[in-house]
Amino acid sequence: MNENSPRLKRLPLLLKPTQVCAELGIGRTKAYQLFQSGQIQVRRIGRSIRVHRDELERFARSNQEVD
């Protein structure tokens, strides 16, 4: 993903965990593990969890291996 990518531009500013899973090709459990460990920074709005589009790009670019 890069900043000029139409795919990135079409994403909402704040993504739901299910959208993060779809973009990264991972399951829900792995996504929540990444949130809990701090590898993907989340924003809480009440009880809801959201991930900023830029944070998703940062994680994807960091070449971190997802176990």
ABEGO torsion letter per residue (X at the ends): XBAABAAAAABBABBBAAAAAAAAGBBAAAAAAAAAAGABBBBBBEABBBBBAAAAAAAAAAGBBBX
